[in-house]
């Protein structure tokens, strides 16, 4: 790639990867309600990297013992993820999460697209039944393309990595503040946000 194209690609990755860096999940997989139906959770709020972005997330239990799935919607894209629990002992919970994010925005006459794959490790310590903290190391691989005249042209791809810290405060109704530190091709940036949660602890 030409130098200007590389710089442009890195700027786009560092500006738009916040849609993949936001976490707002715990290492505890959603279970089932007392009547045996799948437990669900609805979360909404804002996230900030260089600008505040509204986000809405919905999760539902698939396997009440080990698996739940979620969908996150933001103004220019969508993320789908699955979370599989690997640890639930004493006050500790741990899960592996894998997400796929699609982002699209207009730039002049071209449609720009980002496709991100995101494996995450969720490690949660439950202080009480209504308060927990989650550390989430995360790796992101993003491919950046440009669509002109009906064909996609690859601009570049790259890896980002970092870690976020999330608090989950409350029971059926909760508040989830989060802060993260990430790096994209040598560019380091901080992220932060807060969500309001309705439903089971996720």
C-alpha positions as CSV (number, residue, x, y, z in Angstrom):
1,X,0.0,0.0,0.0
2,X,1.0,3.6,-0.6
3,X,2.0,5.5,2.5
4,X,-1.1,7.7,2.4
5,X,-3.4,4.7,2.1
6,X,-1.6,3.0,5.1
7,X,-2.1,6.1,7.2
8,X,-5.8,6.4,6.2
9,X,-6.3,2.7,7.0
10,X,-4.8,3.1,10.5
11,X,-6.8,6.2,11.3
12,X,-10.0,4.4,10.3
13,X,-9.1,1.3,12.4
14,X,-8.3,3.4,15.5
15,X,-11.5,5.6,15.0
16,X,-14.0,2.8,14.3
17,X,-12.7,-0.2,16.3
18,X,-14.5,1.2,19.3
19,X,-17.6,-0.7,18.0
20,X,-15.6,-3.9,18.6
21,X,-13.8,-2.9,21.8
22,X,-16.9,-2.2,23.8
23,X,-17.7,-5.3,26.0
24,X,-20.4,-4.9,28.6
25,X,-20.5,-8.6,29.3
26,X,-19.5,-10.9,32.2
27,X,-18.0,-14.3,32.4
28,X,-21.3,-15.7,33.6
29,X,-23.5,-17.2,30.9
30,X,-27.2,-16.4,31.1
31,X,-29.2,-19.3,32.5
32,X,-32.9,-20.1,32.5
33,X,-35.7,-18.5,34.5
34,X,-37.6,-20.3,37.3
35,X,-40.2,-21.5,34.8
36,X,-37.5,-23.0,32.6
37,X,-37.7,-20.3,29.8
38,X,-34.5,-18.8,28.5
39,X,-33.2,-15.8,30.5
40,X,-32.7,-12.7,28.4
41,X,-31.1,-9.3,29.0
42,X,-31.4,-5.9,27.3
43,X,-28.7,-3.3,27.5
44,X,-28.4,0.3,26.2
45,X,-26.1,3.2,26.6
46,X,-23.2,5.1,25.2
47,X,-19.5,4.4,24.4
48,X,-16.7,6.8,23.7
49,X,-13.4,6.5,21.9
50,X,-13.1,9.8,20.0
51,X,-16.9,10.5,19.9
52,X,-19.9,9.2,21.9
53,X,-21.7,6.3,20.2
54,X,-25.1,5.0,21.3
55,X,-25.3,1.2,21.5
56,X,-28.1,-1.3,22.1
57,X,-27.5,-5.0,23.0
58,X,-29.8,-8.0,23.5
59,X,-28.7,-11.4,24.8
60,X,-30.5,-14.7,25.3
61,X,-29.6,-18.1,26.8
62,X,-29.1,-20.9,24.3
63,X,-27.9,-23.5,26.7
64,X,-28.6,-22.5,30.3
65,X,-25.5,-24.2,31.5
66,X,-22.8,-23.0,29.0
67,X,-23.9,-20.9,26.0
68,X,-25.6,-17.6,25.3
69,X,-25.7,-15.3,22.2
70,X,-26.0,-11.6,21.7
71,X,-26.6,-9.0,19.1
72,X,-25.3,-5.4,19.4
73,X,-26.6,-2.5,17.2
74,X,-24.9,0.9,16.7
75,X,-25.5,3.7,14.2
76,X,-23.3,2.3,11.4
77,X,-23.1,-1.4,12.0
78,X,-23.9,-4.6,13.9
79,X,-22.1,-7.2,16.0
80,X,-23.2,-10.8,16.7
81,X,-21.4,-12.9,19.4
82,X,-21.5,-16.2,21.2
83,X,-20.3,-16.8,24.8
84,X,-19.3,-20.2,26.1
85,X,-18.7,-20.7,29.8
86,X,-15.6,-22.6,30.9
87,X,-15.4,-21.7,34.6
88,X,-18.0,-21.2,37.3
89,X,-16.6,-22.0,40.7
90,X,-16.7,-20.2,44.1
91,X,-16.9,-16.5,43.2
92,X,-15.2,-16.8,39.8
93,X,-16.7,-17.1,36.3
94,X,-14.9,-17.4,33.0
95,X,-16.1,-17.6,29.4
96,X,-14.7,-17.4,25.9
97,X,-16.5,-15.1,23.6
98,X,-16.3,-14.8,19.8
99,X,-17.9,-11.9,17.9
100,X,-18.2,-10.7,14.3
101,X,-18.7,-7.0,13.6
102,X,-19.8,-5.4,10.4
103,X,-19.4,-1.6,9.9
104,X,-20.3,0.4,6.8
105,X,-20.1,4.1,6.2
106,X,-20.1,6.5,3.2
107,X,-16.9,8.3,2.1
108,X,-17.5,10.5,-0.9
109,X,-18.8,8.3,-3.7
110,X,-17.5,5.1,-2.1
111,X,-19.0,2.8,0.5
112,X,-16.4,1.8,3.1
113,X,-16.8,-1.5,5.0
114,X,-15.0,-3.0,8.0
115,X,-15.3,-6.6,8.9
116,X,-13.9,-7.6,12.4
117,X,-13.4,-10.9,14.1
118,X,-13.1,-10.7,17.9
119,X,-12.1,-13.4,20.3
120,X,-12.4,-12.3,23.9
121,X,-11.7,-13.9,27.3
122,X,-14.1,-12.8,30.0
123,X,-12.9,-13.2,33.6
124,X,-15.3,-12.2,36.3
125,X,-15.1,-12.0,40.1
126,X,-18.5,-11.8,41.9
127,X,-18.2,-9.8,45.1
128,X,-21.9,-10.1,45.9
129,X,-25.0,-11.2,44.1
130,X,-25.4,-7.6,42.8
131,X,-21.8,-6.5,42.2
132,X,-19.1,-8.0,40.0
133,X,-16.1,-6.9,38.0
134,X,-14.9,-8.4,34.7
135,X,-11.5,-8.2,33.0
136,X,-11.7,-8.9,29.3
137,X,-8.5,-9.3,27.2
138,X,-9.4,-9.0,23.6
139,X,-7.9,-9.5,20.1
140,X,-9.4,-8.0,17.0
141,X,-8.6,-8.7,13.3
142,X,-10.2,-6.1,11.0
143,X,-10.4,-6.1,7.2
144,X,-11.1,-2.7,5.5
145,X,-12.6,-2.6,2.0
146,X,-13.9,0.1,-0.3
147,X,-16.8,-0.5,-2.7
148,X,-16.8,1.5,-5.9
149,X,-18.9,0.7,-9.0
150,X,-20.2,-2.5,-7.4
151,X,-16.9,-4.1,-6.5
152,X,-15.0,-4.4,-3.2
153,X,-11.4,-3.4,-3.1
154,X,-9.3,-4.2,-0.1
155,X,-7.6,-1.2,1.5
156,X,-5.9,-3.1,4.2
157,X,-6.2,-5.3,7.3
158,X,-4.7,-5.3,10.8
159,X,-4.8,-6.5,14.3
160,X,-5.8,-4.6,17.4
161,X,-5.6,-5.8,21.0
162,X,-6.2,-4.6,24.5
163,X,-8.2,-5.2,27.7
164,X,-11.3,-3.7,29.3
165,X,-12.6,-3.6,32.8
166,X,-16.3,-3.7,33.4
167,X,-18.4,-3.3,36.6
168,X,-21.9,-4.8,36.8
169,X,-23.9,-3.2,39.6
170,X,-27.4,-4.3,40.4
171,X,-29.7,-7.2,40.0
172,X,-32.6,-7.2,37.5
173,X,-31.9,-3.5,36.9
174,X,-28.2,-2.6,36.7
175,X,-25.5,-0.1,35.7
176,X,-22.4,-1.2,33.8
177,X,-19.5,1.3,33.6
178,X,-16.5,0.2,31.5
179,X,-13.0,1.5,30.7
180,X,-10.5,0.0,28.2
181,X,-7.0,0.4,26.8
182,X,-6.3,-0.8,23.3
183,X,-3.6,-0.6,20.6
184,X,-4.0,-0.6,16.8
185,X,-0.8,-0.9,14.9
186,X,1.1,1.1,17.5
187,X,-1.6,3.6,18.1
188,X,-2.8,3.4,21.7
189,X,-6.1,4.8,22.8
190,X,-8.5,4.6,25.8
191,X,-12.2,3.7,25.6
192,X,-15.0,4.2,28.1
193,X,-18.7,4.1,28.4
194,X,-21.7,3.1,30.5
195,X,-24.8,1.0,29.9
196,X,-28.1,0.5,31.6
197,X,-29.1,-3.2,32.0
198,X,-32.5,-4.8,32.3
199,X,-32.8,-8.5,32.9
200,X,-30.3,-11.2,34.0
201,X,-26.7,-10.5,34.8
202,X,-24.8,-11.1,31.6
